[in-house]
Amino acid sequence: MLTMAVARLRCLALFCGLWLPLAASAEGFPALGKMLESGFRISAEARLLGDGGRSGVVLGAIEPERQLSPASVSKAYLAAAALDRWGPQHRFTTRLVSTADLDANGILRGDLILDGGGDPALASEDLWRLAQRLHQAGVREVEGRLVVSQWRFGPVECITTDRCEARSRVANSYSALLSSAGVNHGNWCVNVAPGAAAGEPARVTSCDSQSLIVGIDNRIETRPPNGGTEFSAERVTREEGDVMLLSGHISLDAAPRDVYRASGDPARQTARTLTAMLEQAGIAIGAGYATSIEPPPASARSLAQVEGKTLQELLLHVMNYSNNFMADVLALNLVDTPRATLLQAGEAIQDYVAGLPDHGPVIMLSGSGLTTENRTSAQGANVLLESMFHRSSLFPSFVASFQSPANGVARFIRRGSPLFQDHIMLKTGTLNQPYAVRAVSGYFRTRSGRWGVFTVLVNGTASTPWLNWAQVLDPLSQDLERMIEAH
């Protein structure tokens, strides 16, 4: 059930999206405008950027002030707010701390605490470095527990159906739950390989440890060579913890495959993974592991730490791969008080947007765009893009996080003529439920070298349930190509 705050914002979002009159012109977007005839709701604007503080010429517009769902185009707002807050070279730090004494035999006489620093890209290799640095500090045994502290945020209340369901079971990787102490994007990874002979079970190992660190229920059978490979994987949470349910078959000559599924408790996943790393480094944990929402004591001293990737590197993954776990963890870091929620993270982005003159209304319930109640307009998104263009110290890192269609990570954006593909930098957004959303926003360069910005938000309705990317990108590429050629 939605909280009252979410419900109120949802009502506001729906009000904003439906207030404008149905009739709309498509000046400057003749190809894209034909979608209006099919009943789609559209907000679109393309314009040249002016010199200095002057606003540029509008080249095309379809209800540019209409409030619609931007889906993952929301991540462009997050990227701008994060760069504004921390700058491109900021790194998040994860530490191992303790209040216990370390004796002459290398025994830590108490608990070892992982202080989760909110690193959106914390990975197994970072935990391995922590284990190695702890070993270098002289620790050979922890008499107490390994405690994973997620005091900054986590477990974070879910406000979308997929994430709420993922608390008990999940068959995908993108519905990962959130924590300031999460590792590997909140996902378990197991490697599935054929058994030694046909008829034997598949061989299942951990991607991140020599020993299995997640429960396995393996019902995958090995078939003879060329016998075909087809199997399913679902993570379920039982009394003993997370278990990967695997069923199907794999050919004897098939290559091993990595399988990712969201964990049921990212802090506990980190605890189990780090415990395995410490054991491999020769550091025994005497009393098991636990998770906590309390901060480490002020008297705790640092025993080992690792710094994450720079913010500009993080944004490449957040934007290029549209990583929802990384986006929402990064947004939660924008909240200054502990126990942050997604709604507070959205408010932090809204506070940043409030400082952009002429942007207009915006609603952000998350940084990822998974929440369909997020709202902005094409005109507002272009104001954001233009504001970053004029920030010389931040713009290189910001624009580098957008993709050109010619070199797109996702195949579906490799569309249009060579002129379109080589003169565009974009961020896309996709939702299919409860209605279809296809959104795209970014920069273009004209034939004469001038910069421009464009945003197109297309939202379906109950009577227009089907929408694919070709329906949007093909006409958009025609319209933008004409603008690029003409200027």
N, C-alpha and C positions, 0 to 999 in steps of 0.2 A: 504494500500500500504506500502511496506517495505521502510524504510529510505535508503538513499544511503549507509550509513555505514553498515547496515544489508545486503544490496544487495552485496556490495563488499566482505563481509565476507562469504556470501553464495557461491559466485563464488569460493573463496579460498577453502571453505570446500569441494565443489564438486570436485575441482581440486585435492585436497589431497586424496579424497576417490577413485578416478578413475585412478590415475597416475600409481599405481603399476600394474604389469602384471597380467593377469587373471589366469595363471597357478599357482597353489599353492600346496605344499605338506602338509601332516598332520602328521608329525613326532611326536610321543608321544600322539596323539589324534586320534587313529584309528576309534573310534565310532563317535565322533563329526565330523571328517573329511569327513564322507560320505555325509554331508550336502552340501559340495562343488559340488557334482555331480548334485544337484538339482538347482544350480545356485545362492545360497546364498553367500553373501560376508562375509568373516570371518576374524577376527583378534583374535588370541588366544595365550596365553603363560602361562605356569605354571613352577615355579622354586622354589627350596629350598632357604632359606635365609642363607647367609654365616655368619661367625663369625666376629664381629667387623665391619670393613668397607669392607670386602671382599664380592664380588658378589657370589651368590650361583649357584648351578648347574641347568641348564635348563632341565626340565623333558619332556616338550612338547611345540610345537610351530606351529602355522599356520599363516603365514604372520604377525608376531608380531608387525611390524612397520607400518602396514597399518592403515590409518586414517579413522575411522568410527564413526557413531553416538553412544554415550554411553547412551542416554536417561537419566534415573534417576540415573545411576551410577555417573553422574555429581555431585550428592549430596555428594559423598565421597570427591571430590575435595573441595567443599564448607566446609565440616566438618573440613578438615585438615587446610584450610586457616583460618577458624574462631578460631580454637583452637590455631593456631600459633599467631593470632592477640591478642586474649583476655585471653586465658587460660580457664580451665574447670569451674572455680567458678565465672566467670563474670555474672552479672545480668544487665538487662536493666531496667531503672527507668522511671516511668510515674508520672507526677506531675500535681497538680492543683495550679496555681499561679494567682496573681492579683496585679495590681498597685493601686487598690481602697482601701479606708479606711473602716475599720470595726467598726461600731458605737456600743454604749453600749447596743443596743437592738438586736445585732447580725445581722444587715443588712449590707451587703457588697455594698457600694455605687459606683458600677461600674460593669465592666465585670469580670467574672470568666473564666480563660483560662486553658484548658487542653493542656499541652505541651506533644505531642506524642513523646515518647522516642524510638520508633522503636522496641518495644517488640513483637517478632513474635508470642507469645502465650498469649497476653493480652486477658483476658476473663471477662465475666460478674461479676464473683466473685471479680476480681480485681477492677472493677468500683464500686462495692458495698463497698469494703474496703475504697476506696477513699471517697465515700459519707459519710461513718461512721466517717472517720478521719476528714473530713471537719466539720461535726457536732460536734465532740469532740473539734475542734478548736474554737467553739463558733458561727459558721455561721448558721443562721436560714433562711436567705432570701438573694437572689442575686438581687439587683435592676436592674442591666444591663442584659447582655446576657451570655449564656454559649457559649464560642468560642472554637472550637476544632482546634488546630494548628497542621498542618502536614508539617511544614516548612522543616523538614529533607528530606522527599520525599513523594510525593503524590500530586495530582493524578499522578500515574506513567504511562507514555505512553505505550500502549499495543503493543506488537510485534508478538503476536500469534493470529490466527483467533478466537479461543474460547474466549479469554479474550476481544478481540475487540467487539465481538458480545454480550458479557455479559454486556456491558455498557447500552444496551437497554432491553435485555431480556435473560433469561437463565433457563435451566431446570436441572442444576446440581450444585454441591457444589465446584467442583475442579477448576472452571474457575474464582475464586475470584480475584477481582481487588486489587491493592496494595496501601498501605499507611503506613506511620510511626505512624499513629494514628488509625489503624484498630483494631477491636475487634472481638473475636470469629471466627478467621480465615477468616474474611470478609464475614461471612455467617449469614443470618437471620435464626432463628429456630422457627417453630410453632409446637404445639402439636395438633394432630387430634384425636378426640375421638368420639364414636357414640353419637347421640343425645339421648334425654330421651325416645323416642319411635320411632318405625318404621314409615317412611314417613317424619320424621323431618330432618332438616339439621344437619350435623355433628357439634360437638362442637369444635371450633378452638380457642386455647389460645396461648399466648406467652410463650416460654420456659424460658425467661429471665426477665419477669416482670409480675406483677399482672394485668396490663392493656396492651392492644395490642399496640405495638410500630411499627408495619408495617401494611400497608393496607391489607385488606383481601377481596377477591371476592370468596365467599364460595358457590360452587355448588355441594358439596358432600352430597348425600342422605343417610340416615340411613335405612338399610334393616332389615328384621326380623332375629332372631338368625339363625346362619349357612347360612346366605344369601350371603356369600362371601364378600371379601373386595378387591377392586381394584380402585385406584385413582391416578391422576397425579397432579403434582405441577410445576408451572412455575412462576418465578419472572419477572414482567415487570415493567418498569419505566414510570410513567405517569406524568402529570404536577404537581400533588399533591405529587409525590414521589414514592417510591417503593410499589408495590402491589403484593401479592401472589395470583395467580389464581389457585384455587383448584377445581377439578371436578372428578366425579366418584361416588362410593358408598362404604359404610362401614357397616359391619355386627353389629347388636345390641350387640352381645356378643364378639366383637373384642376388643383386648387390645389397649389402646392409643398408638399412634406412633409419634415420633419426625420426622420432615421433615426439611432438611437443603437446602437452596438455596443461591447462591452467591448474595450479595447485589450490587446495581448499583453504590453506592458511599460509600466506607467503612468509611470515616471520618464522613459523615452525619449519617451513621448507629450508629457510636459511640456516636454522639451528641444526637440522639434520645434515645439510650439506657441509657446513663448517666443521661439525663434529668429525665427519669422514675425512676432511682435509687435515685436521689436526692429528688424527690417528695416523694418517699416511706420513705426516711430518715427524712422527715419533713423540707426540704429545698426548698423553692419556687424559681422559676426562673421568674423574672419579664418581661423580654423582649425577651423571646424565645431563639433560638440557631442559631449559624452560624458556618461555617468552614472557615479556613484561611490558606494561604501558607506563612504567615509572622511569624517570630519568636516572642515570647513574648518579650515585652520591657525589656531591661537590668535591669531596676529598679524594675521589678516585683518580689515580694517575694513569697516564697513557703508557701502554706497553708496546703497541704497534699500531700503525695507521697506514692507510692507502688512499691516495687521491684519485678521483675518477677522471674521465675525459673532460676536456674543456667544454663549455657551453656551446660554442660554435660547432664542435663535433657532435654533441648530443642532438642539436637541432637538425643536422643532416638526417639522422635516423628518425627523429620525431616527424619531420616533414616528408622526406622521401619515401619512407616506409609506412608513414601514417600510424606509428606505433602508439596505440591507445594507452597502454600501461605507462610508457615513458611520459606521454603527454600529461596524463592526470597526476602522476607523481611530481612532475615538474611544476604543475599548477599548484599542487598542495604546498610546495615549498614557498610559494608566494605569500602564504598566510603566516603572519608573524607570531601568532599564539599557538601553543601546543594543542594536540588533539584536533587538528584541522579536519574539516569536512569538505566535500566537493562543492557544496553551495558556497562556503566561504572562499574557496579557490576561485569559483566563478565571480564572486563579488570583487576579489582582488583584480581580476582582469577588467571587470566593469569600471573599477576605480581608475585604472590606467586609461581606459578609453574616454572617461569623463574629461580627461585633460587634453583631448584632441579637438580643437575648434571645428565646429560644423559637422561633426560626425553624426549626430542624431542618436536615436534610441538604440540600445543593444541589450540583449539578455544572454548571459552565459551561465549555464548551470554546471558546466564542466569545461576543462581545457581540451578534451579530446574531441568533442562534438558527438559523442555517442548519445547524448541526451537530445532527443528530437525537439525539445522545447527551446533550445538555443535560437536566438533570432538576431538578424542584422539585415541591412539593405545593401544593394550593390553600391550605392553612393557612399554609404558609411565605410564599407570595406575598402573602397578606393581612397577615401580620406586616410585610412590607416596606412595603405601602401605608399601614398604620397608623403606622409609624415616621416616614414622610415627612409624614403629616398633622399630626403634633405638632411638626414643625420649621418654625416660623413664617416664618423667613427663606428657606426653600427651597421650601416647599409651593406657593406661587403659581406658580412656574416649572415645578414638577413636574406639577401637575394640569393646567396649561395645555397640556401636550404630549399629553394624552389627548383623544379625540374624543367628542362627543355624537352619537348616531345621527342626530338631526335635521339636523346640519350636517356629516355625515361626508364626508371626502374620497373614501372608497370607497363606491360605491353599495350594496354588499351589506350594509352595517351599517344602512342606512336601513329598519329593519324594526320591527314591533311597534306598539303603540298610541302616540298622542301623549304619554300619561303616561310610558311607558317611554322614548321618544325624548328627552324633555325633562328627565328626572331621572337620566340615566346619563352617566358619562364613562368611556370604555373604551379598552383597547389589545387588538388581536387578534393572533393568530399562526396561520399556515397552513403546513402541509407536506403533500405528497402522496406522497413517496417517502422511505424504503422502505415506509412505511405512512402512513395519513392522520392528520393532527393538526389539530384545531380548538381553539384556546385563546382565552380572553377573560378580562380582568382589569381592575378599575377601581373607581370610586366610584359611590355612588348617594345621592340625597337623598330622604327620606321626605316624606309629606304634611305632617308637623309640622315639617319642616326639619332633622331629625337626619341626620347623615352615617353612611354605611355603606360597607363594602368587600365585594367579591365576586370570586371567581376560579373559573373552570370550565375544567378541562383534559380534553379528550376525545381519546383515542388509539385508532386502529383496530388491527386485527391482520391476519394473513394471511387469516383467514376473514371479515373485515369490511373489504374493500379500498376501498369507496366511502363517502365522507362529504362532504356539502356543508354550506354555512353555514346554509341554511334548517333543516336537521335539528337544529342546535344553537341558533341564535338564536331561532327561533320558540318552542320550549318554554321556553327561558331567559327570554324576555321575559314570558311568562305567569307564571312563578314569581316573578320579581323585581317585576312589577307588583303582585302580591298582597301582597308584603312592603312595598312602598312605600305602598300604600293602607292597610295595617293599622297603620302606625306614623307 
